[in-house]
């Protein structure tokens, strides 16, 4: 046989390899970051962020925030579903066909008074975006703008998830219950980090944040005059012993190599210096990475509270409030998506700015998505120490460094677009379009 035959075989092998192996283009990430940093795009994002910041809304009350989002999506020509999970908005960019990849932002604020004095301070007393959700929404809109301009290049569909009620309300679970993410094969989410350098990211494969729950207990005794305690049944003394005993659940019952937390952060009882009250209310949170550990903690918290109250002749009623504040599962990142994230973020920011982080005991309702869809959650630094040091999340002095907005928008857009490019041949096609009911 002549050399022409072998050349033909060689060509066919190469053609098969390149046709079957999706190629990730580094230029995509570079272009997206450049686009996000354009003055007209940056100024547009800043304007949106400040508008949302001025009018913060609590969980499942994000009606005006949702209206702002829908207004911007209308201007961009992006179709969406609304309402989903009360105030949520689900947008669509791309072919309308598989594969489907989701990118998510949370919308709700916190019940706190803002103490930062600036032109765009919260105009709603007792409410503030002290966790950066206004920036998260803005970044996702920035990604939507970029992706819409490249819609013809997308090899599938990007699903935009503007989610309500992350702060204890389990809005992610309601998004799933509404069937809004059917056929989605991956989902990405981010959170700004005020104490990490701007333009750097941190995450890890596997467990990254703990599962969490809340509890409240009313410990009832018999009130009376403080000078004659023998005629009373003191619920304050009982509650004090309950709190001390709850600390033993972690220090003496938990495996030291299995991270767990029990914190009592609420203690309400009495209103006078010389009166023993009839009852005391305590409350707090418990956290664990293992579902078994979490379940055991819940059981032991109830046993300790009721048992210790009984020792002090009091009655106790424990409420875990999981109807109003559902238990959050642990946040666990997909191994495959971790590798995808490292490549994308490394090409976008530089591999020296992609950091491995230790698991933390904070909780995130993004975990609900990860129970049914491969998901990936990461932190995006925004501190510029040469400019100013930023306060921590949930502080009344919390500030967003708006220079972070292009990084979040570009990361969202690049993670989604490159996922579609990489995996579009691996996802089975289904009939119809994802948003044909719009």
N, C-alpha and C positions, 0 to 999 in steps of 0.2 A: 504494500500500500504506500502511496506517495505522501509527502509531507503536507500536501494540501488537505488530506483527510484529517491528519492529526491537528492541523491548525483549526479546522472546522470544529473538531471535538473540543479543543481548548476554548474556542470562542463560545460554544454552547454551554460549557461548564461555567465560564465566567458570567455569561448572560443569566444562567439559572441562579447563581449565587447572588448577583446584584438584584435580580428581580424578586427573589424571595426574602432578601434581607433589607428591611427599611433602613434608610440612611438618615441620620440626624444631621441637619445642617447647622453648623455653628453660626452662620451669618444671620439666621433668624433671630437669635437672642440679642446679638449686637444691634441689629436694626430696631428691635422692639425697645431696647433701653434708650437708644438715641431718639426714637420717636416720642417716648414718654417724657424725655427731658426737654423737648421743644418748648420754647416759652409760651406759645399759645396753648399747648396741652397742659403744661404745668400750671399756668394761671387759671385755666378752666377748672382743674382739679382743686386748687386752693379755694376758689370761690365756692365750689360745692361743699367742701369740707367745712368751711366757716359757716355756711348757711345751716348745715345740719347741726353743727356745734351750738349755734345760738338757740336752737329749739329742740333740745333733747327730749326723748320720749321713753318711758319705761316699757317693760316687757308686755307685749301684745297691745301696746298703745301707740305703735309706731306709724300712725296714719299719715301724718304730714311727711315723715321721712320717706314712707312708701310713695307718697305723691311726688316728691322730688325725684326719686329714682325713676318712676314711670314717665315723668316728664322728660328726663334726659334720654331714656330709652326710646321714647317717641321721636325725639329730635334726631337720634341716630338711625332711626328706621329699624329698630330691633324688636321683633315680636316677643310677647311675654304672656304669662298666665298670672292672673290676680283676681281675687285674693287667694292666697294659699297659706294655710295655717294662720288665719285671721288677717295679718298684714303683709305676709311674705309675697315676694315677686320672683317668678322663675322666667328668665329670658333665654333666648335661643339664637345662636349665631352659627352659620355653616350650611351644610347640605340638607340638614333635616334627617339624614340617614346615619346609620352606625358607622364607626363607633361613636359613643357618647361619653364625653368627659365633663365633669362638673368642677366649677370653682366657686367658692363660697365666701360670703361676708356676713357678719352679724350686725344688727341694726340698733339694738336697744342700749339705753343709757343706764346710769346708776342713781339711786335715791340719795344724793349727797348735794351739799352746797358747794359750788365752785368758789375757790379762794384765790384763783389767779386773776389778776387785774389786767385786762387787755381789751382792745376795741371790740372783739367778737366774743366776749364772755357770755355764758349761758343767760338767756333772758327769762328762764323758767325757774323760779325759786325752788330749791331743794332737789334739783335734777341737773345732772352734768354727765358729759361723755368723758369719764375719768378712766376708761379702759381702752380708748382708742378705736371704738367701733365706728365713729364718724370717719376716721381715716381708712378703716377697712372697707366701708361702703364706697368711699371715694376711689380707692385703689381698684376695686372691682369695676366701677364705672370707667375708670381709665383703661383697664384691660379690655373692656367691652368696646370702647372707642377704637383702640388699636386693632382688635380682632375684626371688627366690622369693616375696617379699611382693607383688611387682607382676607375677607370672607371667601373670595374665589380660590384662594390658595389652601383653605382648610380642607382636610381629607376626612370629614366627618362633622360632628356637631358639638359645639361647646355649650354647656348648660350653665347659665348664670344663676346662682342661688343667693338671693338677698333674704336672709333668715331673721325672723324675730326671736326675741326672748332667749338669748344665750345665758343671761345672768340669772340662772336658777330656774328658768321656766321650761327648759327642755324643748325649745323651739325646733331643734333639729329632728326630734322624734315626731313632732307634728307634721313637719315637711315630708318625712318618710311615710307617715300614716296616710297622708293625702295622696300618695302614689306619684308624687312629683318627680321622683328620680328613677322610675322604672327604665330599664335598659342601660342605665349609666354603669360603666365598668370601672371608673376611677373617679376620685374626688380629691381636690387639694384645698387646703385652707391655711391661712397665716395669721400671726398675731404680732403686732408691733412690740418691741422690747426696748424700754426707755434706758436701760443700763448697759446696752451692748452698742459697739461702734456702728455708725450709720453705714449702710451698704454691706454689712456682714450678716450672714444667716447662721442659724444653729438649729440642729435637730438630731434625730437618731433613728435607727431602725428598731422596731419592737416597741415596748412600753415607754411612753414619754411623759404621760401625766396620769394621775391616780383616779380611781373611781371615788365618787363622793356622795354623801347623804347628809341630811340634816335631822336633828331631833329637838323636841321641846318637851318639857315635863312640868307639870303642875304638882307641887308637893304641898299637901294640905295638913294642917295641924289644928290648933285651937289658940286663938289670939287672947291676949290679956296684957296686964300691966307688967312692965319690965322689972319692977321692984319685987314682984311676987311670981317668979317664973314657975314655982311649983304648981300653980293653978293653971298653967298653960301647957300646950304641947308645941314646942318651938320648931317651926318649919325651916327657919334660917339655919339652926344648928344641923338639922337633918340634911338640908341642901349642901351645907359646907362639907359634911362627911361624904355625901354622894360625889361631890366634885373631886375630892381627894381619892376616893376609891376608883373613880373612872380613869384616873391617871395610871393605875396599876394594870389596866387592861393592856397597855402597850409595854410598860416597863417590866411586867412580871408574867404576862400570859402570851405575848406575841413573840414569835421567832425574831431575834435581833437582825437576822438576814432577810426578813420579810417586812419592808417598810410599811408602817401604819401610823395613823395620827388620830387622836381623839382630843378635841378642844372644846371646852365650855366657854362661850364668848358672850353669853347673856345671863344676867342674874338680876331679877326684879322682885323686890319684896319689901314691904314696910314703907312708912312715910313719916315716922316720928322717932325721936331718940328714945322715948320711954314707953313704946308700945310694941309688943310682940305681934306680928301680923298673923292672920288666919292661914295665909298661903304664900308660897314663893314660886316664881316661874324661872326655870333655867333653860338654856338652849345652847346648841352648838353644832359641830360638824364632825363627821368621822370619815376617814379616807384609807384606802388600801389599793394595791395593784392587783391582788389576787381576788377573784370572785368569792372563793371559799373564805378567805380572811375577812372580806367585807361582810359576808353573811354572818360569820361568827361574831364579828364586832357588833353588828346590829342586835343580835340575840343577847349578847352579854351586857350591852348598854342598858337594855330594858330590864334585865335581871338585877343588875347592880343598883339601878335607880329605885326600883320597887323594893328590893331587899333591904337596902340601907335606910330607905324611908321607914320601912316597917320596924327595923331595929330601934328607931327613934320615935316609935308610936305614931308615925304619920302615914298617910295614904299618898300614893303617887300614880298619876296617869301619864303615860308616855305616848307622844304623837310624833311619828316620823315624817309627817307632812309630805309623803311621796306622791300625793295627788296634785298638790299645788307646786311642789318642788321635787320633781322626779329624781330618783337616784341616777347619777351619771356613771356610766361604765368607764373603765380605764381607757385612755387614749392610746391606741396601739398602731404604730405606723407599719405599713406594708414593706416587706423586705425588697420586693421588686421595685416599688415606687421610690424607695430610698435611693437605689442606684440611679434611677431616672432623675431624681431631684439633684443628686450630687453632680451629675454630668451637666444638667441644664444650668444650675446655679453656678457651677464652676466656670462654664463657658461665658456666662453672663457677667459675673462679678470678679472672677479670678478664683482659682481653687484654694488659694490661701485665705480666702474669706468665707469658706464653707466649713463651719465648725461642728464638731461632735459635742453634744450636750449630755449632761447627766439627767436621769429622770427626775421629775419634780412632783411634789404632792398637790400642786394646784390641779384643778379639774376643768374640763372643756366639753361642752355638749357635742362638739364635732365627733366625739366618740360614738354617738348613736349611728352616724353614717358608717363608721368603720366596722360596726357589727354586721352590716349587710353588704357593704361595698368596700373594695380595697381603697384605703384612704391614706393621705399623707398630710401631716400638720407640721408647720415649722415656725420659727421666730425670726423676725426681721429687725435688726438693730437700727436705732435712729438717733443715738446720742452723738453729738459733736462736742467733745470736751473743750475744744478751743473756743466754742461759742458759749455754752452753758451746760451745767449738769442737770439732768432731768430727774424729777421725782418718780417714785414707783407707781405702778398700776394701782388704781383704786385710792389714790391719794387726792385730797381736794386741791392739791397744788400740781396735779399731773398736767403736763403739756405735751403736745405733739410737735415734733420738729417736722415741719411740712416738706423739708427737702427729702423726706423718706418716700413721699407719694410716688414719684416716678419708678423707684425700685420695686415697690409692691405691685404697681400696675404692670411693669415689664415682666416680673416673675410670674404673676398669674397668667398673663398672655402667653409667655413662652412655654411654661409647663404644660398648658392645655394644648397649644398648637403642636408642640413637638411630640406630645403623647399621641395625638391623632396620627401624626406622620409615622410614628414608630410602630404603633399597634393596629393601624387600620386593616392590615391584612390578616390579623389574628382574631378578629371579632366577627362572628357569624352575622350575615345580613338578615334583617327581618323586613317583612313587607310594610309599606307605608312609611310616613314620616313621623318623627317624634312629636311634632307640634301641629299635626294636621287638624286638631280640634280647635285651634286658636281662632 
